[in-house]
């Protein structure tokens, strides 16, 4: 399937003035990923994705005291590991329209009455699980404000997400699933690059930045509530560790 550059631009939420939505890290990126999947082959992947920008907000950029302690809010174990070189074995559950990993020793350790999945281990694998579950929750637009409240890192971006009106789901038959990953990790910060595969066969990737705050991994958004990075097309899974549940 293809789409003209003009129509793609019009439907891409990142090009709209005043773009601020709840849980922008999740729902907006899924909408933009759908747009990427509809681009003609070769568009959107000419340049490597830049490293994610840091928010200028001190509240967002700085770990909380509980982050320094490293203790999980629900008692999940931590480790001194800083790398994840192979795909973890896991159980997958359908969350919204996306398969998400779950493990009693990694997370989610908490699932509230709204279905918000939180509390992941203070490990590289825990960060990976947190990122994928965040994306999976974002496939359900009704959870936007709850995601912003409970899963976004503290700062102006989180505040904007909690106040923004609910966003309509992208009008597309394109569905995406996790296909692979890379994790860059330090004790209080992780950058998880996920590869997504659409039911059309197209591939795209995007980086999600997470901070360890208040005993859990929290997703980072820019101060205006927008994502730190747009998705990009990728030709294949070269450079990614293959991993999928659907």
Backbone as JSON, one array per atom type, in Angstrom:
{
  "sequence": "XXXXXXXXXXXXXXXXXXXXXXXXXXXXXXXXXXXXXXXXXXXXXXXXXXXXXXXXXXXXXXXXXXXXXXXXXXXXXXXXXXXXXXXXXXXXXXXXXXXXXXXXXXXXXXXXXXXXXXXXXXXXXXXXXXXXXXXXXXXXXXXXXXXXXXXXXXXXXXXXXXXXXXXXXXXXXXXXXXXXXXXXXXXXXXXXXXXXXXXXXXXXXXXXXXXXXXXXXXXXXXXXXXXXXXXXXXXXXXXXXXXXXX",
  "N": [[0.85, -1.18, 0.0], [0.49, 2.29, -0.73], [1.01, 5.81, -0.34], [0.53, 9.23, -1.1], [3.03, 11.8, -0.8], [1.96, 14.24, -0.01], [-0.61, 13.6, 1.12], [0.24, 11.95, 3.12], [1.66, 13.7, 4.75], [-0.45, 15.34, 5.59], [-1.88, 13.57, 7.18], [-0.16, 12.86, 9.14], [0.38, 13.03, 12.52], [2.46, 14.48, 13.68], [2.9, 16.7, 12.15], [0.95, 18.52, 12.62], [-0.2, 21.67, 13.81], [0.31, 22.75, 17.18], [0.5, 20.24, 18.41], [-0.37, 18.28, 20.93], [-1.06, 15.63, 22.97], [-2.68, 13.28, 25.15], [-0.64, 10.86, 26.75], [1.36, 10.91, 24.72], [3.72, 9.68, 24.01], [2.95, 7.12, 23.49], [0.3, 6.68, 22.1], [0.38, 8.63, 20.0], [2.75, 7.96, 18.71], [2.14, 5.43, 17.79], [0.16, 6.11, 15.95], [1.74, 7.61, 14.19], [3.51, 5.64, 13.4], [1.85, 4.0, 11.92], [1.44, 5.71, 9.75], [4.05, 5.74, 8.73], [4.23, 3.07, 7.89], [2.58, 3.19, 5.72], [3.93, 4.59, 3.85], [5.59, 4.82, 0.63], [7.99, 2.32, -0.37], [11.23, 2.79, 0.9], [10.98, 5.47, 1.59], [11.39, 7.57, 4.39], [13.43, 6.2, 5.64], [15.97, 7.03, 5.08], [17.99, 8.18, 6.6], [19.81, 7.34, 9.57], [18.15, 7.02, 12.73], [18.27, 9.73, 15.02], [19.94, 10.05, 18.22], [17.81, 9.96, 21.07], [16.41, 13.03, 22.19], [16.96, 14.89, 25.18], [14.59, 15.92, 27.61], [14.19, 19.32, 28.59], [13.36, 19.79, 31.09], [14.11, 19.85, 34.49], [12.76, 18.23, 36.31], [11.97, 16.08, 34.81], [14.34, 15.1, 33.75], [15.93, 14.34, 35.88], [16.64, 11.69, 38.13], [14.45, 10.34, 40.66], [14.62, 10.27, 44.32], [13.94, 7.63, 45.07], [14.7, 6.33, 42.81], [17.45, 6.35, 42.92], [17.84, 4.67, 45.08], [16.88, 2.36, 43.98], [14.96, 0.46, 44.56], [12.27, -1.66, 43.84], [8.86, -0.75, 43.42], [6.99, -2.67, 43.87], [8.37, -4.76, 44.89], [9.88, -6.33, 43.1], [12.8, -8.07, 41.88], [16.13, -6.61, 41.52], [19.1, -6.09, 39.51], [22.64, -6.15, 38.73], [23.17, -6.16, 36.1], [23.85, -4.76, 32.88], [23.3, -5.06, 30.24], [21.53, -6.62, 27.54], [21.66, -9.28, 25.73], [20.31, -11.23, 24.33], [17.16, -12.62, 23.28], [14.63, -12.67, 25.68], [12.97, -15.49, 27.17], [9.49, -15.71, 27.4], [6.09, -15.24, 28.54], [3.37, -14.28, 26.54], [0.83, -11.82, 26.35], [-2.26, -10.62, 25.06], [-2.71, -7.24, 24.8], [-4.77, -4.64, 24.42], [-4.44, -4.25, 21.06], [-2.05, -5.47, 20.74], [0.54, -7.85, 21.31], [2.01, -8.42, 24.45], [4.79, -8.82, 26.7], [4.97, -10.85, 29.68], [5.98, -11.68, 32.97], [6.32, -13.18, 36.11], [8.59, -12.5, 37.64], [9.63, -10.33, 36.4], [7.71, -8.52, 35.46], [4.52, -7.26, 34.23], [4.18, -6.18, 37.61], [1.98, -5.09, 38.74], [-1.42, -4.67, 37.96], [-3.9, -2.51, 37.46], [-7.35, -1.52, 38.16], [-8.1, -0.23, 35.83], [-6.73, -1.53, 33.96], [-4.11, -0.74, 33.64], [-0.78, -1.47, 33.29], [1.92, -1.9, 35.32], [4.96, -1.51, 37.29], [7.87, -2.85, 36.92], [10.81, -4.87, 36.75], [13.96, -3.67, 38.0], [16.01, -3.83, 35.89], [17.76, -4.55, 32.76], [16.07, -6.23, 31.24], [13.65, -5.78, 32.52], [13.23, -3.09, 31.82], [12.9, -3.37, 29.06], [10.52, -4.93, 28.99], [8.8, -3.08, 30.18], [8.75, -1.01, 28.26], [7.58, -2.31, 26.02], [5.08, -3.07, 27.06], [4.06, -0.55, 27.6], [3.73, 0.47, 24.99], [1.86, -1.42, 24.07], [-0.36, -0.94, 25.74], [-0.94, 1.58, 24.78], [-2.23, 1.04, 22.42], [-4.86, 1.12, 22.92], [-6.91, 3.68, 22.86], [-8.61, 4.63, 24.89], [-7.27, 4.53, 27.23], [-5.5, 6.62, 27.44], [-5.19, 8.97, 29.19], [-4.89, 7.78, 31.68], [-2.57, 6.34, 31.24], [-0.74, 8.44, 30.88], [-0.84, 9.56, 33.45], [0.05, 7.49, 35.18], [2.26, 6.17, 34.01], [4.03, 7.87, 32.74], [7.08, 9.78, 32.82], [7.88, 12.16, 35.38], [7.2, 15.59, 34.86], [6.72, 18.51, 32.67], [5.7, 17.41, 30.27], [4.29, 15.13, 31.04], [2.31, 16.35, 32.6], [0.98, 17.82, 30.61], [-0.05, 15.74, 29.1], [-1.9, 14.58, 30.86], [-3.84, 16.52, 30.96], [-4.8, 16.82, 28.41], [-7.31, 16.37, 25.82], [-9.0, 13.27, 24.99], [-7.67, 11.24, 22.39], [-8.72, 10.32, 19.14], [-8.75, 6.99, 17.81], [-6.38, 5.95, 15.32], [-7.57, 5.87, 11.99], [-7.29, 3.16, 10.45], [-6.55, 0.03, 8.91], [-4.2, -1.1, 9.46], [-2.24, -3.03, 11.56], [0.09, -3.38, 14.2], [2.9, -5.23, 15.51], [5.36, -6.19, 17.95], [8.63, -6.85, 16.78], [11.34, -6.99, 17.22], [14.26, -5.88, 19.14], [16.48, -3.5, 20.79], [18.49, -2.64, 23.57], [19.74, 0.02, 25.43], [21.38, 0.69, 28.37], [21.53, 2.1, 31.64], [21.82, 2.43, 35.23], [19.66, 4.07, 36.04], [18.39, 4.85, 33.75], [17.07, 3.94, 30.6], [17.24, 3.25, 27.14], [15.17, 2.04, 24.85], [15.03, 0.55, 21.84], [12.65, -0.37, 19.62], [11.59, -2.65, 17.15], [8.95, -2.77, 14.88], [6.48, -4.76, 13.27], [4.2, -4.63, 10.66], [0.89, -5.81, 9.74], [0.93, -5.73, 7.07], [3.43, -6.45, 6.37], [5.42, -4.57, 6.37], [8.17, -2.83, 8.0], [9.1, -0.93, 10.88], [10.82, 1.29, 13.16], [11.42, 2.64, 16.47], [12.73, 4.64, 19.09], [12.33, 4.44, 22.6], [12.56, 6.27, 25.51], [13.24, 5.62, 28.88], [12.93, 6.37, 32.36], [14.04, 5.53, 35.64], [11.92, 5.95, 38.12], [10.46, 6.55, 41.25], [10.45, 3.84, 41.94], [9.88, 2.39, 39.6], [9.81, 1.92, 35.99], [9.46, 4.68, 33.89], [7.98, 6.29, 31.09], [9.44, 8.72, 28.92], [8.47, 11.9, 27.78], [8.55, 14.82, 25.63], [8.65, 18.25, 26.77], [6.36, 19.54, 25.83], [4.59, 17.53, 25.59], [4.88, 16.01, 23.34], [6.23, 13.25, 21.39], [9.67, 12.11, 21.8], [10.96, 11.2, 19.59], [10.33, 10.44, 16.17], [8.89, 7.59, 14.47], [10.68, 5.47, 12.13], [11.08, 4.01, 8.91], [12.43, 0.75, 8.42], [14.52, -1.48, 6.56], [14.86, -4.18, 7.18], [15.39, -6.58, 9.84], [18.0, -6.34, 10.6], [20.56, -5.73, 12.93], [18.83, -5.71, 15.04], [17.62, -7.6, 17.85], [15.76, -10.33, 17.25], [12.4, -10.77, 18.31], [9.24, -11.69, 19.29], [5.7, -11.93, 19.87], [3.52, -12.45, 18.4]],
  "CA": [[0.0, 0.0, 0.0], [1.29, 3.51, -0.8], [0.29, 7.04, -0.06], [1.3, 10.35, -1.59], [3.72, 12.57, 0.22], [1.07, 15.29, 0.48], [-1.62, 13.04, 2.0], [0.95, 11.44, 4.29], [1.94, 14.84, 5.59], [-1.68, 15.81, 6.19], [-2.37, 12.63, 8.17], [0.87, 12.62, 10.14], [0.07, 13.91, 13.65], [3.6, 15.3, 14.05], [2.93, 17.92, 11.34], [-0.17, 19.37, 12.96], [0.13, 22.71, 14.79], [-0.18, 22.56, 18.54], [0.34, 18.8, 18.67], [-0.22, 17.82, 22.3], [-2.12, 14.68, 23.31], [-2.41, 12.45, 26.31], [0.22, 9.7, 26.49], [1.87, 11.1, 23.37], [4.76, 8.69, 23.77], [2.37, 5.86, 23.08], [-0.73, 6.71, 21.07], [0.81, 9.4, 18.84], [3.76, 7.21, 17.99], [1.46, 4.36, 17.05], [-0.46, 6.74, 14.79], [2.8, 7.96, 13.25], [4.04, 4.4, 12.85], [0.92, 3.6, 10.86], [1.76, 6.54, 8.59], [5.31, 5.24, 8.18], [3.96, 1.82, 7.2], [1.86, 3.46, 4.49], [4.82, 5.28, 2.9], [6.24, 3.98, -0.39], [9.25, 1.7, 0.05], [12.41, 3.64, 0.8], [10.76, 6.77, 2.22], [11.39, 7.56, 5.84], [14.53, 5.45, 6.24], [17.21, 7.4, 4.43], [19.0, 8.52, 7.59], [19.63, 6.68, 10.86], [17.45, 7.83, 13.72], [19.18, 10.36, 15.97], [19.75, 9.68, 19.62], [16.68, 10.72, 21.59], [16.74, 14.26, 22.9], [16.55, 14.96, 26.57], [13.73, 17.03, 27.98], [14.9, 20.37, 29.32], [12.79, 19.91, 32.42], [14.89, 19.17, 35.52], [11.96, 17.21, 36.97], [11.93, 14.91, 33.94], [15.67, 14.58, 33.46], [16.62, 13.89, 37.07], [16.0, 10.59, 38.82], [13.93, 10.63, 41.98], [15.39, 9.59, 45.36], [13.71, 6.2, 45.03], [15.45, 5.78, 41.69], [18.8, 6.12, 43.38], [17.81, 3.5, 45.93], [16.72, 1.24, 43.07], [14.01, -0.52, 45.07], [11.03, -1.78, 43.09], [7.68, -0.36, 44.18], [6.21, -3.87, 44.22], [9.24, -5.8, 45.4], [10.54, -7.16, 42.1], [14.25, -8.04, 42.07], [16.99, -5.8, 40.66], [20.38, -6.77, 39.22], [23.72, -5.26, 38.29], [23.34, -6.32, 34.65], [23.67, -3.53, 32.1], [23.13, -5.41, 28.83], [20.6, -7.69, 27.22], [22.2, -9.71, 24.44], [19.49, -12.25, 23.67], [15.72, -12.46, 23.52], [14.18, -13.43, 26.85], [11.8, -16.35, 27.05], [8.43, -15.04, 28.14], [4.69, -15.46, 28.19], [2.82, -13.11, 25.88], [-0.6, -11.58, 26.54], [-2.8, -9.59, 24.19], [-3.07, -6.01, 25.5], [-5.28, -3.86, 23.3], [-4.28, -5.03, 19.83], [-0.64, -5.85, 20.63], [1.04, -8.84, 22.26], [2.96, -7.84, 25.41], [5.41, -9.84, 27.53], [4.7, -10.84, 31.11], [6.74, -12.66, 33.73], [6.14, -12.79, 37.51], [9.82, -11.98, 38.21], [10.06, -9.17, 35.62], [6.59, -7.61, 35.41], [4.07, -6.25, 35.2], [3.87, -6.63, 38.96], [0.7, -4.52, 39.13], [-2.4, -4.35, 36.92], [-4.98, -1.9, 38.23], [-8.71, -1.71, 37.66], [-8.21, 0.31, 34.48], [-5.9, -2.33, 33.07], [-2.78, -0.15, 33.5], [0.24, -2.45, 33.67], [3.06, -1.17, 35.86], [5.92, -2.17, 38.15], [8.76, -3.75, 36.2], [12.07, -5.07, 37.44], [15.04, -2.69, 37.79], [16.98, -4.58, 35.1], [17.55, -4.31, 31.33], [14.88, -6.96, 30.78], [12.5, -5.05, 33.05], [13.03, -1.9, 30.98], [12.33, -3.84, 27.79], [9.12, -5.29, 29.22], [8.05, -1.85, 30.44], [8.55, -0.3, 27.0], [6.62, -3.02, 25.16], [3.76, -2.97, 27.67], [3.62, 0.82, 27.39], [3.21, 0.54, 23.63], [0.65, -2.23, 23.94], [-1.44, -0.18, 26.36], [-1.26, 2.7, 23.91], [-3.09, 0.66, 21.3], [-6.23, 1.37, 23.37], [-6.98, 5.13, 23.13], [-9.38, 4.96, 26.08], [-6.37, 4.52, 28.38], [-4.49, 7.65, 27.27], [-4.91, 9.82, 30.35], [-4.4, 6.91, 32.75], [-1.17, 6.06, 30.9], [0.03, 9.65, 31.19], [-0.79, 9.75, 34.9], [0.74, 6.44, 35.93], [3.41, 5.57, 33.34], [4.91, 8.89, 32.15], [8.04, 10.39, 33.74], [7.46, 13.44, 35.91], [7.63, 16.76, 34.11], [5.66, 19.2, 31.94], [5.08, 16.55, 29.27], [3.29, 14.31, 31.74], [1.21, 17.24, 32.97], [0.22, 18.12, 29.4], [-0.78, 14.53, 28.71], [-3.01, 14.36, 31.76], [-4.86, 17.54, 30.73], [-5.23, 16.86, 27.01], [-8.49, 15.56, 25.5], [-8.74, 11.95, 24.44], [-7.41, 11.22, 20.96], [-9.39, 9.24, 18.41], [-7.86, 5.96, 17.29], [-6.09, 6.11, 13.9], [-8.48, 5.16, 11.1], [-6.48, 2.35, 9.55], [-6.61, -1.41, 9.15], [-2.85, -1.55, 9.74], [-1.97, -3.42, 12.94], [1.53, -3.58, 14.39], [3.35, -6.08, 16.6], [6.79, -6.14, 18.2], [9.39, -7.82, 15.98], [12.72, -7.07, 17.68], [14.6, -4.82, 20.09], [17.82, -3.21, 21.31], [18.4, -1.92, 24.84], [20.9, 0.72, 25.98], [20.94, 0.7, 29.77], [22.28, 2.46, 32.84], [21.02, 2.08, 36.4], [18.45, 4.87, 36.19], [17.87, 5.24, 32.45], [17.17, 2.95, 29.53], [16.71, 3.6, 25.82], [14.73, 0.79, 24.24], [14.64, 0.69, 20.44], [11.78, -1.47, 19.24], [11.19, -2.82, 15.76], [7.55, -3.17, 14.75], [6.1, -5.32, 11.98], [2.78, -4.45, 10.37], [0.26, -6.95, 9.07], [1.25, -5.6, 5.64], [4.79, -6.93, 6.18], [6.38, -3.47, 6.49], [8.87, -2.72, 9.27], [9.47, 0.4, 11.35], [11.42, 1.26, 14.49], [11.41, 3.88, 17.22], [13.35, 4.54, 20.41], [11.57, 4.91, 23.75], [13.42, 6.54, 26.65], [12.61, 5.35, 30.17], [13.66, 6.73, 33.57], [13.64, 4.82, 36.85], [11.36, 6.93, 39.06], [9.49, 6.04, 42.23], [10.45, 2.39, 41.98], [9.37, 1.78, 38.38], [10.22, 2.56, 34.75], [8.49, 5.66, 33.39], [8.28, 6.76, 29.75], [9.77, 10.15, 28.82], [7.96, 12.7, 26.66], [9.05, 16.18, 25.61], [7.92, 19.14, 27.68], [5.06, 19.9, 25.28], [3.78, 16.33, 25.49], [5.13, 15.31, 22.08], [7.26, 12.22, 21.47], [11.05, 12.54, 21.61], [11.46, 10.74, 18.29], [9.35, 9.85, 15.27], [9.27, 6.3, 13.91], [11.3, 5.46, 10.81], [11.07, 2.74, 8.22], [13.67, -0.03, 8.36], [14.35, -2.48, 5.5], [14.84, -5.53, 7.74], [15.69, -6.62, 11.27], [19.45, -6.3, 10.84], [20.89, -4.88, 14.06], [17.89, -5.94, 16.13], [17.47, -8.95, 18.38], [14.38, -10.72, 16.94], [11.6, -11.13, 19.48], [7.85, -11.37, 19.0], [4.7, -12.8, 20.49], [2.38, -12.59, 17.5]],
  "C": [[0.89, 1.23, 0.0], [0.39, 4.7, -0.57], [1.14, 8.19, -0.52], [1.94, 11.1, -0.45], [2.8, 13.61, 0.83], [0.05, 14.73, 1.47], [-0.99, 12.48, 3.26], [1.22, 12.55, 5.27], [0.69, 15.3, 6.31], [-2.14, 14.89, 7.31], [-1.37, 12.35, 9.28], [0.65, 13.56, 11.32], [1.22, 14.82, 14.04], [3.64, 16.61, 13.27], [1.83, 18.9, 11.72], [0.22, 20.42, 14.0], [-0.44, 22.38, 16.16], [-0.36, 21.11, 18.92], [0.67, 18.46, 20.11], [-1.37, 16.87, 22.58], [-1.72, 13.91, 24.55], [-1.59, 11.24, 25.88], [0.81, 9.76, 25.09], [2.95, 10.08, 23.03], [4.2, 7.42, 23.17], [1.44, 6.03, 21.89], [-0.28, 7.46, 19.83], [1.85, 8.64, 18.03], [3.16, 6.04, 17.22], [0.8, 4.94, 15.8], [0.59, 7.07, 13.74], [3.42, 6.72, 12.62], [3.15, 3.88, 11.73], [1.2, 4.39, 9.59], [3.03, 6.05, 7.92], [5.07, 3.96, 7.38], [3.26, 2.05, 5.86], [2.71, 4.19, 3.45], [5.32, 4.32, 1.83], [7.57, 3.47, 0.11], [10.41, 2.67, -0.14], [12.23, 5.01, 1.39], [10.79, 6.61, 3.73], [12.54, 6.81, 6.46], [15.88, 5.82, 5.64], [18.33, 7.66, 5.43], [18.75, 7.73, 8.87], [18.91, 7.61, 11.83], [18.44, 8.46, 14.68], [18.94, 9.84, 17.37], [18.64, 10.53, 20.19], [17.13, 11.93, 22.38], [16.26, 14.19, 24.33], [15.57, 16.11, 26.74], [14.55, 18.06, 28.75], [14.42, 20.5, 30.76], [13.64, 19.18, 33.45], [14.1, 18.06, 36.18], [11.94, 15.94, 36.15], [13.31, 14.28, 33.82], [16.34, 13.96, 34.67], [15.9, 12.73, 37.71], [15.5, 11.01, 40.19], [14.77, 9.93, 43.03], [15.19, 8.09, 45.35], [14.43, 5.54, 43.88], [16.87, 5.45, 42.12], [18.87, 4.89, 44.27], [17.63, 2.24, 45.09], [15.7, 0.22, 43.49], [12.72, -0.49, 44.27], [9.83, -1.45, 43.96], [6.84, -1.56, 44.57], [7.11, -5.05, 44.57], [9.89, -6.7, 44.38], [12.06, -7.03, 42.24], [14.95, -7.08, 41.11], [18.26, -6.6, 40.39], [21.39, -5.73, 38.79], [23.97, -5.38, 36.79], [23.1, -4.99, 33.94], [23.45, -3.8, 30.62], [22.15, -6.55, 28.7], [20.93, -8.16, 25.82], [21.4, -10.76, 23.72], [18.04, -12.03, 24.05], [15.29, -13.28, 24.73], [13.0, -14.34, 26.51], [10.7, -15.76, 27.93], [7.08, -15.58, 27.75], [4.15, -14.17, 27.6], [1.32, -13.04, 26.13], [-1.05, -10.49, 25.58], [-3.28, -8.42, 25.05], [-3.51, -5.02, 24.44], [-5.21, -4.71, 22.05], [-2.87, -5.57, 19.67], [-0.28, -6.89, 21.68], [2.11, -8.2, 23.13], [3.51, -8.94, 26.3], [5.03, -9.71, 29.0], [5.47, -11.96, 31.78], [6.64, -12.26, 35.2], [7.38, -12.21, 38.16], [10.29, -10.7, 37.52], [8.96, -8.11, 35.57], [5.67, -7.91, 34.23], [3.72, -6.86, 36.56], [2.54, -6.1, 39.46], [-0.15, -4.3, 37.88], [-3.62, -3.8, 37.65], [-6.33, -2.12, 37.57], [-8.95, -1.16, 36.28], [-7.4, -0.49, 33.46], [-4.51, -1.78, 32.87], [-1.75, -1.11, 34.1], [1.5, -1.72, 34.09], [3.89, -2.07, 36.76], [6.69, -3.25, 37.41], [10.12, -3.77, 36.89], [13.11, -4.01, 37.05], [16.22, -3.4, 37.13], [16.8, -4.21, 33.63], [16.31, -5.02, 30.79], [13.61, -6.27, 31.28], [12.2, -3.8, 32.24], [12.42, -2.28, 29.64], [10.86, -4.17, 27.95], [8.26, -4.05, 29.44], [7.75, -1.11, 29.14], [7.5, -0.98, 26.13], [5.21, -2.93, 25.75], [3.2, -1.57, 27.54], [3.03, 1.0, 26.0], [1.91, -0.22, 23.49], [-0.55, -1.52, 24.57], [-1.9, 0.97, 25.48], [-2.09, 2.34, 22.71], [-4.57, 0.79, 21.66], [-6.35, 2.84, 23.74], [-7.73, 5.5, 24.39], [-8.49, 5.04, 27.32], [-5.36, 5.67, 28.37], [-4.17, 8.41, 28.55], [-4.4, 9.0, 31.53], [-2.93, 6.55, 32.51], [-0.3, 7.26, 31.26], [0.2, 9.82, 32.69], [0.13, 8.75, 35.59], [2.06, 5.97, 35.32], [4.36, 6.58, 32.71], [5.84, 9.46, 33.22], [7.56, 11.77, 34.17], [8.03, 14.59, 35.09], [6.48, 17.39, 33.38], [4.96, 18.32, 30.91], [4.02, 15.67, 29.87], [2.08, 15.15, 32.1], [0.33, 17.56, 31.76], [-0.61, 16.93, 28.98], [-1.99, 14.29, 29.57], [-4.16, 15.33, 31.5], [-5.47, 17.48, 29.33], [-6.48, 16.0, 26.79], [-8.1, 14.23, 24.88], [-8.61, 12.02, 22.93], [-8.14, 10.06, 20.3], [-8.37, 8.26, 17.88], [-7.6, 6.21, 15.8], [-7.03, 5.27, 13.04], [-7.67, 4.38, 10.08], [-6.65, 0.89, 9.92], [-5.23, -1.97, 9.47], [-2.7, -1.84, 11.22], [-0.49, -3.73, 13.06], [1.8, -4.47, 15.59], [4.85, -5.91, 16.75], [7.49, -7.22, 17.39], [10.82, -7.97, 16.46], [13.04, -5.88, 18.57], [16.11, -4.64, 20.2], [17.64, -2.42, 22.59], [19.74, -1.31, 25.19], [20.54, 1.09, 27.42], [21.98, 1.26, 30.72], [21.33, 2.25, 34.01], [19.69, 2.81, 36.46], [17.83, 5.31, 34.87], [18.05, 4.11, 31.45], [16.6, 3.54, 28.25], [16.43, 2.29, 25.1], [14.31, 1.09, 22.8], [13.87, -0.56, 20.03], [11.55, -1.47, 17.74], [9.75, -3.34, 15.74], [7.33, -3.75, 13.35], [4.6, -5.16, 11.8], [2.22, -5.7, 9.72], [0.39, -6.85, 7.56], [2.63, -6.14, 5.31], [5.84, -5.85, 6.32], [6.97, -3.42, 7.9], [9.15, -1.26, 9.59], [10.1, 0.26, 12.73], [11.31, 2.63, 15.13], [12.07, 3.62, 18.57], [12.4, 5.12, 21.47], [12.54, 5.08, 24.91], [12.64, 6.35, 27.94], [13.52, 5.82, 31.3], [13.14, 5.89, 34.73], [13.23, 5.86, 37.89], [10.37, 6.24, 39.98], [9.34, 4.53, 42.15], [9.88, 1.71, 40.76], [9.93, 2.51, 37.18], [9.11, 3.46, 34.23], [8.93, 6.15, 32.01], [8.47, 8.26, 29.7], [9.12, 10.77, 27.59], [8.58, 14.08, 26.74], [8.15, 17.08, 26.47], [6.55, 19.54, 27.16], [4.15, 18.68, 25.11], [4.01, 15.53, 24.23], [6.2, 14.23, 22.27], [8.66, 12.79, 21.27], [11.55, 12.19, 20.22], [10.32, 10.16, 17.46], [9.82, 8.47, 14.81], [9.93, 6.46, 12.54], [11.15, 4.07, 10.2], [12.43, 2.06, 8.35], [13.47, -1.13, 7.33], [14.23, -3.91, 6.01], [15.2, -5.44, 9.22], [17.18, -6.67, 11.58], [19.76, -5.31, 11.97], [19.94, -5.0, 15.22], [17.97, -7.38, 16.6], [16.02, -9.37, 18.11], [13.64, -11.2, 18.19], [10.16, -10.75, 19.19], [6.93, -12.37, 19.69], [3.48, -12.99, 19.63], [2.87, -12.55, 16.06]]
}
